[in-house]
Amino acid sequence: MESNIRKMPDSIGGVRFREVTGSDAEAMASIHSRRRERDGVDAASTFESIPTVDQVAGWLTWRSSAEMVGTLIGAEVDGRIVGYTWLDWWTEKDGVRLYLSQAVVDPAYRGLGVGTSMVRWAEETLRRKAMDDGGLDRAFYGANAAETERDATSLLIDHGYVESFAVVEMLRDSCEVDDFVLPAGVELRPLLEEHLLEVGRSVTAAYAESVFSVEVSEQQDETQVKWLRGFDPSLCFVAWAGDQVAGQVICRVERGRVELAEVSVGKEWRRRGIASGLISSALRNCHEIGVPSARLHTVRENRYASIVLYEGLGFRVIKKHLRYRKPMD
């Protein structure tokens, strides 16, 4: 990937492309601040944010330590960074190879061809990567845009991208809930260090049948355990059926609300009220510590009608985050 990125042109349509460095953190954070109103960014969202300079700097440090050479590129006009794009790719379980590009453009430079140049650069780069990976068979470009990002949505549609699915964000205005009785034989326990591997595997297994799930890698267990360690265990609950993990709710409190970052139940335990019990317990716990509201997100096309479940528990859809795809040819 690195060699082909370095073969890409330095500029397209008057926009110069270069790798970003830690010194670009302030300029990148400033672009996000300026786009907040134009793109309808919700500062309390579970799926979008307006990062601070320190947060951007931390992200750049992490990418650098992960040796993601050439996958985060700044777009300059007259020596000023006016946008940036980052790249990622993976193979899904059905064999689709997705090559994702995500871009952010300063609102003051929209409508001037900057976004078009960034799309062209990303597509040419990702096409080279796909060819290195074995050709264009079942290879797709991918891009994301919230429904409030009108400029990005128009740009993607104009370049042939088609909506593939959507992640919906949902809000519950209060964490106050009635008591909920779990099915017989199931009990809730806190998230403990010695159970992180079992819980991580339970999360992975819950998405095994998802159309858009990624192929499980050898590092999946390690990745899930590391992810779970990032949460306050006092906010998380695990449903146990005997010595088996039946489901889990993983939460964090930030931005003035609780985020239910993960709600999942094992295939053999679904349709028994376990998810409702997990969510109700998490909400009640947060109400007791004074958290005023809750958010979560789920895939609109979820085969188990998760939106209906959450609506039945008092959540409502507040925004759609759309996922677009375009076949390579």
Secondary structure, 3 states (H helix, E strand, C coil): CHHHHHCCCCEECCEEEEECCHHHHHHHHHHHHHHHHHCCCCCCCCCCCCCCHHHHHHHHHHHHHCCCCCCEEEEEECCEEEEEEEEEEEEECCCCEEEEEEEEECHHHCCCCHHHHHHHHHHHHHHHHHHHCCCCCCEEEEEEEECCCHHHHHHHHHCCCEEEEEEEEEEECCCCCCCCCCCCCEEEEECCHHHHHHHHHHHHHHCCCCCCCECCCCCHHHHHHHHHCCCCHHHCEEEEECCEEEEEEEEEEECCEEEEEEEEECHHHCCCCHHHHHHHHHHHHHHHCCCCCEEEEEECCCCCCHHHHHHHCCCEEEEEEEEEEEECC
